[in-house]
Amino acid sequence: MTSWPLQDAKARLSELVKRAGSEGPQEIRVHGRPAVIVVSHADYIRLTSPAERLVEFLANSPLKGIDLDLERDRSGERDVTL
């Protein structure tokens, strides 16, 4: 992540915004300390959108509708050597 002193960020705001869109988050520092992060709109939406619920994930699965044989083997005990 690129770090910008506040004065440079103010002087080169257009470049900072373009880089946030093409290279990823940009950090702005005030008095040498991290103050804010500038992110693209797409990254912001991705980070703040609620996660998909498990039910929705399964309903949208490409495996939806496949017939699986889920019968349990009821043949009894097995001999296991330890």
C-alpha positions in Angstrom: 0.0 0.0 0.0 1.3 3.4 -0.9 1.6 5.9 1.9 1.1 9.7 1.3 2.0 12.6 3.6 -1.0 14.8 4.0 0.6 17.7 2.1 1.4 15.4 -0.9 -2.1 13.9 -0.8 -3.6 17.4 -1.0 -1.3 18.5 -3.8 -1.8 15.4 -5.9 -5.3 14.4 -5.0 -6.2 13.4 -8.6 -3.2 11.0 -8.8 -4.1 9.6 -5.4 -7.7 8.8 -6.4 -6.6 7.2 -9.7 -4.1 5.0 -7.9 -6.7 4.0 -5.4 -8.7 2.7 -8.3 -5.9 1.0 -10.2 -3.4 -0.1 -7.5 -5.6 -0.5 -4.4 -5.9 1.3 -1.0 -3.8 4.5 -0.4 -2.8 5.5 3.1 -2.7 9.2 4.1 -0.4 10.1 7.0 -0.7 13.1 9.3 2.4 14.0 11.3 3.9 10.7 10.2 1.0 8.6 11.6 -1.6 6.7 9.6 -4.8 8.8 9.5 -7.1 7.6 6.7 -7.2 5.0 3.9 -8.6 6.0 0.5 -10.2 3.1 -1.4 -12.1 2.8 -4.7 -15.8 2.8 -4.7 -15.8 -0.9 -5.9 -13.6 -1.9 -2.9 -15.8 0.1 -0.5 -19.0 -1.7 -1.7 -17.3 -5.1 -1.5 -16.0 -4.4 2.0 -19.3 -3.0 3.4 -21.8 -5.4 1.7 -23.2 -8.0 4.0 -21.9 -11.5 3.5 -24.1 -14.0 1.7 -26.0 -16.2 4.0 -25.3 -20.0 3.8 -28.9 -20.6 2.6 -28.4 -18.2 -0.3 -25.0 -19.6 -1.1 -26.4 -23.1 -1.3 -29.4 -22.0 -3.3 -27.0 -20.3 -5.9 -24.6 -23.3 -6.0 -23.7 -24.6 -9.5 -24.3 -28.1 -7.9 -28.0 -27.3 -7.2 -30.3 -30.0 -8.6 -27.7 -32.8 -8.8 -29.1 -36.0 -7.5 -26.8 -37.4 -4.8 -27.1 -40.9 -3.3 -26.9 -40.2 0.4 -28.0 -43.5 1.7 -26.1 -44.7 4.8 -24.3 -48.0 4.8 -26.1 -50.0 7.5 -24.1 -53.2 7.1 -23.0 -53.3 10.8 -19.7 -53.2 12.5 -16.3 -53.2 10.7 -13.1 -54.8 12.0 -10.5 -52.2 12.6 -6.8 -53.0 13.3 -5.1 -50.5 15.5 
